[in-house]
Amino acid sequence: MTPDLLALLRAVDTPTVCNAIEVAEGKRGFNRFTRGTMLASAPEDGAIVGYAHTAKISALAPPDEPPEVIKNRRMDYYRHMAEGLRPGIAVVEDLDVPNAIGAYWGEINTTIHKGFGLSGALTNGVMRDLGDLPENFPVIAGSIGPSHGFVHVKEIGTPVTIFGMKVANGDLIHADRHGALVIPPEVMNDLEAAILKMQETEQIVLSAARQPDFDFDAFETAWAAFEKART
């Protein structure tokens, strides 16, 4: 991922990237995105872009493994988040969903992850401490709640599923208040051009529709030019 592509990805929203991937692939049908409504800790912040650092947690019941095992796994988890590819995103599946109660993403944990140099967090689980989370570390989560429950780490670096989207450790993620997607590696070389082309061609219709004399005839002309530019 070049610096120019990274800057562009951070500047556009996730629906734009979703459409641009289809432009790069030359067909509709891209489906590596989240399903359903997710919540953003800072809806007005830009997108988070980075390579997935995956893990799984649970919080409904106390862990049934020896305390030393849980402690060591916790340290292994933080080491996993502190190391690896950058930019990075913590992508953590809560195994308790749809009954998740453990707000893993609060002021302390987000500050730790931001300190490790990660760009944000994506989870199907719970966040809390809204208003006290660090700046420039968006959390895209499944719900909001007050308690951490008995939260503990179950797995590190294994594939996870977030709102129907399967994520492998190291996948490139784009996420914002709309949800998230996995950017296929095979479109990387064409993605910047696809985003720019899509933005340019969309303006053909948008500019026409914003004119005070816009009517069906103007729409028909603009749409024909739009379809011609897309091919």
C-alpha positions, 0 to 999 in steps of 0.5 A, a space after each residue: 500500500 503506497 502512501 498516496 493510496 493510504 491517504 486516499 483511503 483515509 479520505 473517502 468513506 467505506 461505501 466509496 471503497 465498496 463501489 470502487 472495488 467493484 470498479 476495479 474488479 469490473 463487475 458487481 457482486 463484491 461481498 466482503 463487508 459487514 451486514 447490519 447497523 454498527 455504531 461508531 464512537 466518533 461518527 464524524 471522524 474519517 475512516 480507519 484503514 489498516 491490517 487486521 490484528 485479530 482476536 476473540 474475547 468472551 465476558 459472560 462468565 468467568 474463565 474456566 482456565 487457570 489464572 496463569 493461563 489467562 494472564 499469559 494469554 492476555 500478555 500474548 494478546 497485547 504483544 500481538 497488538 503491539 507488533 506486526 504490520 502498520 497501519 493496523 486495526 484491532 479486529 476483535 470478535 466477541 463470542 458472546 454475541 448476540 448476548 454480549 455484555 463485556 465492554 472491552 473497548 473503554 478509555 483504558 483499553 483504547 488508549 493502550 491500543 492507540 499507544 501501540 500505534 494502532 489506528 482504531 478498533 473493529 468489533 461486534 462487541 461492546 464499547 463504553 466510556 464514550 466522550 472519554 475515548 482518545 482522539 484519533 482512535 475510532 471504535 466501530 462496535 456492535 453495541 454500547 454498554 456500561 460493564 466489562 463483565 468477565 472479559 478475557 481473551 480466548 484466541 489470538 490471531 485466528 480468523 474472526 467474523 464481524 457482522 457476517 464479514 470473515 476476517 483473517 489476521 493481516 487482511 486490509 480493513 476499511 471501516 467507518 460509521 457505515 461498517 467495514 470491508 476487507 480490501 482484496 489484495 488483487 485490486 490493490 494495484 487498480 484501487 486508486 485509479 478506480 476511486 478517482 474514476 468513480 468520483 469523477 464519473 459520479 460528478 456527471 450526474 451529481 452536478 446535473 442534479 444540483 442545477 436549478 433547471 434539472 428535469 428529466 431531459 437533463 437527467 437522461 442526458 447526464 445519465 447517458 454521459 455517466 454510463 458512457 464514462 463508466 465503460 
